[in-house]
Amino acid sequence: MDVTVALCTRNRAEQLAATLASLEAARVPAGVSWEVVVVDNASTDATPEVLARRWELPLKALHEPRDGKSRAANRATEAARGALLLWTDDDVRVDPGWIEAYLDAARRRPDAAWFGGPVRPWFETEPPRWLGAGLHQVALAYAILDLGPEERALRPGERANGPNWALRADAARAHPWNPELGPRANGRIPGGETWVQSSMERAGLGAAWIPAARVDHFIPQRVMTLDHVRYRYRLHGRAQMRGGGRALRAADAFVSLVFDAAPRYALQRLFGAPPERWIRNFRRCQEHLGRLRGVAR
């Protein structure tokens, strides 16, 4: 088989239906064999009913009762029969040319083991002004990514986002997901797909940015808040404190917070600076606070 499209889902029945509908509209080149593997990670909503509908897709629905997206992702990897594994999420609309773009890239770039593409915002409602103006400053909080219009090799440290990436099946099986990371029922520990991509980079495997492989990521109104940005960047800061040298990194975070990010943010808000200016320092404050919390734990 040529392609497996894989995604994990938990309690997002309505968004999952939109994702599967977009896959129905995706173009698959003649002669290409493919499948869609959806792993239900113990949903309690109407997800089973959505998966049971008569979709115009080669759909394989699986169940992973153990909590955690990374466990569900490993279940999907084990079940995948395609030589190329395309990852997306249960709250995404894929571009009609998404599958074609990754297939073409995999054929043209035999030196690349994995690939990433753009993730664009799909707002449920009109975003508040601070988010519309400053989305590029807080893109991580919404899994938005754009590394430019040119196809190229990814540089060391560059990563694809979870809603839109692909890898060859042999690399996927050699570099499994870490079950301790990723979303779960009672929260999340960041780093699911990052763990896999970092493992491949350490093994010397190449990667490429494919701007033609586009998806739109759903952003519900309830997360268009500064509280959501605060939560996600503090988690991100904590995740950065894994490994050695934490004391030095914590000292750097403290100095940057107290003498740079926090006073800049306070002054910008006090004097009414436009959101595209203060949102950057708000984000930096949360990230530094997350680092300090991470080393404290």
Solvent accessible surface area in square Angstrom, and as a share of the most:
residue,aa,sasa,rsa
1,M,84,0.37
2,D,52,0.27
3,V,0,0.00
4,T,0,0.00
5,V,0,0.00
6,A,0,0.00
7,L,0,0.00
8,C,10,0.06
9,T,3,0.02
10,R,76,0.28
11,N,64,0.33
12,R,88,0.32
13,A,13,0.10
14,E,141,0.63
15,Q,40,0.18
16,L,0,0.00
17,A,17,0.13
18,A,35,0.27
19,T,0,0.00
20,L,0,0.00
21,A,47,0.36
22,S,16,0.10
23,L,1,0.01
24,E,68,0.30
25,A,67,0.52
26,A,12,0.09
27,R,128,0.47
28,V,43,0.25
29,P,38,0.24
30,A,111,0.86
31,G,85,0.82
32,V,21,0.12
33,S,47,0.30
34,W,43,0.15
35,E,3,0.01
36,V,0,0.00
37,V,0,0.00
38,V,0,0.00
39,V,0,0.00
40,D,9,0.05
41,N,6,0.03
42,A,28,0.22
43,S,18,0.12
44,T,119,0.69
45,D,57,0.29
46,A,48,0.38
47,T,0,0.00
48,P,67,0.42
49,E,111,0.50
50,V,4,0.02
51,L,19,0.10
52,A,84,0.65
53,R,131,0.48
54,R,233,0.85
55,W,40,0.14
56,E,143,0.64
57,L,21,0.10
58,P,54,0.34
59,L,45,0.22
60,K,61,0.26
61,A,55,0.42
62,L,31,0.16
63,H,102,0.46
64,E,7,0.03
65,P,91,0.57
66,R,141,0.52
67,D,53,0.27
68,G,1,0.01
69,K,37,0.16
70,S,0,0.00
71,R,61,0.22
72,A,0,0.00
73,A,0,0.00
74,N,30,0.15
75,R,80,0.29
76,A,0,0.00
77,T,11,0.07
78,E,128,0.58
79,A,21,0.16
80,A,6,0.05
81,R,144,0.53
82,G,2,0.02
83,A,67,0.52
84,L,7,0.04
85,L,2,0.01
86,L,0,0.00
87,W,4,0.01
88,T,2,0.01
89,D,20,0.10
90,D,6,0.03
91,D,8,0.04
92,V,0,0.00
93,R,97,0.36
94,V,8,0.05
95,D,26,0.13
96,P,60,0.38
97,G,8,0.08
98,W,0,0.00
99,I,0,0.00
100,E,55,0.25
101,A,13,0.10
102,Y,0,0.00
103,L,11,0.05
104,D,66,0.34
105,A,0,0.00
106,A,11,0.08
107,R,151,0.55
108,R,125,0.46
109,R,53,0.19
110,P,108,0.68
111,D,110,0.57
112,A,3,0.02
113,A,10,0.08
114,W,4,0.01
115,F,0,0.00
116,G,0,0.00
117,G,0,0.00
118,P,10,0.06
119,V,1,0.01
120,R,91,0.33
121,P,50,0.31
122,W,45,0.16
123,F,56,0.23
124,E,92,0.41
125,T,57,0.33
126,E,153,0.69
127,P,24,0.15
128,P,45,0.28
129,R,169,0.62
130,W,36,0.13
131,L,0,0.00
132,G,48,0.46
133,A,37,0.29
134,G,0,0.00
135,L,25,0.13
136,H,129,0.58
137,Q,36,0.16
138,V,0,0.00
139,A,22,0.17
140,L,71,0.35
141,A,1,0.01
142,Y,7,0.03
143,A,22,0.17
144,I,20,0.10
145,L,30,0.15
146,D,106,0.55
147,L,47,0.23
148,G,24,0.23
149,P,116,0.73
150,E,121,0.54
151,E,56,0.25
152,R,51,0.19
153,A,63,0.49
154,L,21,0.11
155,R,140,0.51
156,P,124,0.78
157,G,52,0.50
158,E,33,0.15
159,R,50,0.18
160,A,4,0.03
161,N,24,0.12
162,G,8,0.08
163,P,4,0.02
164,N,0,0.00
165,W,0,0.00
166,A,0,0.00
167,L,1,0.01
168,R,57,0.21
169,A,11,0.08
170,D,107,0.55
171,A,6,0.05
172,A,5,0.04
173,R,119,0.43
174,A,69,0.54
175,H,25,0.11
176,P,73,0.46
177,W,14,0.05
178,N,27,0.14
179,P,52,0.33
180,E,102,0.46
181,L,12,0.06
182,G,3,0.02
183,P,44,0.28
184,R,63,0.23
185,A,62,0.48
186,N,135,0.69
187,G,31,0.30
188,R,73,0.27
189,I,74,0.38
190,P,31,0.20
191,G,20,0.19
192,G,6,0.05
193,E,36,0.16
194,T,58,0.34
195,W,110,0.38
196,V,1,0.00
197,Q,0,0.00
198,S,21,0.14
199,S,22,0.14
200,M,0,0.00
201,E,61,0.27
202,R,174,0.64
203,A,60,0.46
204,G,67,0.65
205,L,64,0.32
206,G,32,0.30
207,A,13,0.10
208,A,0,0.00
209,W,1,0.00
210,I,2,0.01
211,P,24,0.15
212,A,50,0.39
213,A,0,0.00
214,R,82,0.30
215,V,0,0.00
216,D,25,0.13
217,H,22,0.10
218,F,25,0.10
219,I,1,0.01
220,P,24,0.15
221,Q,107,0.48
222,R,178,0.65
223,V,19,0.11
224,M,13,0.06
225,T,54,0.31
226,L,45,0.22
227,D,94,0.49
228,H,32,0.14
229,V,0,0.00
230,R,76,0.28
231,Y,103,0.39
232,R,54,0.20
233,Y,10,0.04
234,R,60,0.22
235,L,15,0.08
236,H,51,0.23
237,G,0,0.00
238,R,78,0.28
239,A,18,0.14
240,Q,56,0.25
241,M,5,0.02
242,R,114,0.42
243,G,56,0.54
244,G,68,0.66
245,G,53,0.51
246,R,108,0.39
247,A,80,0.62
248,L,141,0.70
249,R,78,0.28
250,A,11,0.09
251,A,52,0.40
252,D,90,0.47
253,A,0,0.00
254,F,104,0.43
255,V,83,0.47
256,S,22,0.14
257,L,21,0.10
258,V,65,0.37
259,F,149,0.62
260,D,41,0.21
261,A,0,0.00
262,A,36,0.28
263,P,50,0.32
264,R,130,0.48
265,Y,50,0.19
266,A,58,0.45
267,L,101,0.50
268,Q,27,0.12
269,R,109,0.40
270,L,132,0.66
271,F,159,0.66
272,G,62,0.59
273,A,18,0.14
274,P,50,0.31
275,P,7,0.05
276,E,70,0.31
277,R,138,0.51
278,W,18,0.06
279,I,0,0.00
280,R,103,0.38
281,N,4,0.02
282,F,5,0.02
283,R,48,0.17
284,R,36,0.13
285,C,10,0.06
286,Q,10,0.04
287,E,22,0.10
288,H,16,0.07
289,L,59,0.30
290,G,0,0.00
291,R,52,0.19
292,L,43,0.21
293,R,108,0.40
294,G,11,0.10
295,V,48,0.28
296,A,89,0.69
297,R,186,0.68
